[in-house]
Amino acid sequence: MEITDHVAALAALAQDHRLEVFRQLVQAGPAGLPAGQIADRLGLAPNTLTFHLDRLRSAGLVDVRRDGRSMIYAARYERMNSLVAFLTENCCRGAGGSCAPAPGGTSAKNATAKKAKVCA
């Protein structure tokens, strides 16, 4: 991905509903979720959800496919992983991933404390 692609992805995720939608899709796995199910889970109106999904699609973070009458949305993991790699590639001055995100997700407070210890 080019720097402009990373900026577009970050801009798309910099809104609370879009971030929630993207996280739902990441949790759903490659099979994705129907738009109606996403709307129900997050309490979003269908037209509002469509707007946010379009923004995520244009940033390259989400794909869509038709299944009968349903639109199924899925996260594009390769783009997500590319964005995470971009954000962490110079972490601790390139010290080989020693301050990369921990598997399973740590809290921001714990991650900050760990980074401070490793990078100090």
N, C-alpha and C positions, 0 to 999 in steps of 0.2 A: 504494500500500500504506500502511496505517496503521502507526504505531509498534509496535503489538502484533504485526502481521504480520512486521515486521522482526525483532523479538525472537524470535518463534517460529522463523523461518528460521535465525537465528544459533544458537539453542539446538539445532535439529536438526543443524546442521553441526558442532556442538561435541563431536563424538565421532569417534574415528579411523576406525572402519569406515564410518560414514555419510558422512564426508567423502570417503573413498576411493570409495564407491559413487557418490556424486554426481559426482565427478571423472570416473569411468569413463563415466557417462551424458553428461556435457558433451562429452567427447572423441568419443563415438559419434555425435553429431549428432542431428538431429530424428528419424531413423529409430528411435533407441533400441536397446536390447538386451534379449534374452530373459533372464528371471530366472536360468535355469540357467547361461547364459554368464557373467553377472556373478558368480555363486557360484563357478564354476570359476576365473575370472580372479583372484579375491580369496581363494580358499580358505576360503570361508564355508559353514557348514552351511545348507541351505535354510531351516530354521525361523529361524535367526539372521538371514539375509538378509531374509526376509519381515518380521521385526520392524523392521529398519532401513529398509526401503523404505516400510513403513506410516508410520513417523515422518516420513520425507521427504515423503510424500504429504500427510499431515495439515498439514505446514508450507507446503504449496503449491509445493514445489520440484520435484515429480516428478508426471508423469501416467502412467497405465497403460491399456493396451488389450489386448484378447484377440485373438490370431491363431491360430485353430485351438485346440490345447490349450495353447499357450504364452501367458504373460503378458509383454507387451513394455513395458518401462519407458523413459521418455524424460524428460530434463531439461526444465523449463519455463524457457526462456531469458528470457522477459519478466520473470519473477519474479527470476531471478538478476541480470539487468541492473538491475532496480529496486533490489535490495539493494545492488549495487555503487554505483549512483548515490547512494543514501541515505548510504552510508558515506563517499563522497568529495565530497558536495555542498558542504561547507564547508571543503574542503581549501585550505590556504594562505589562509584567510579569503575564499574565493570568488574567487580570482585566475584564474578562467577555465580550469580544468583543467590548470594548469601542473604540478601534482603528482599528476595522475591516473595510474593504472597504465599502464605502457608496453605497447604492443601486443607480442604474442608472449611476454609474461611475462618479467620480469627477476627475478633472485634477490632475496630479501629484503634481503640486504646491500647490493646495488647500488641498490635502490629506496630504502632508508633514506638512503644517501649522497646520492642525487639530491634527495630531499625536503629534506634538511638544507640543501643548497646553495640550492634554490629558495625555501624558506620562511624562511630565516634573515634 
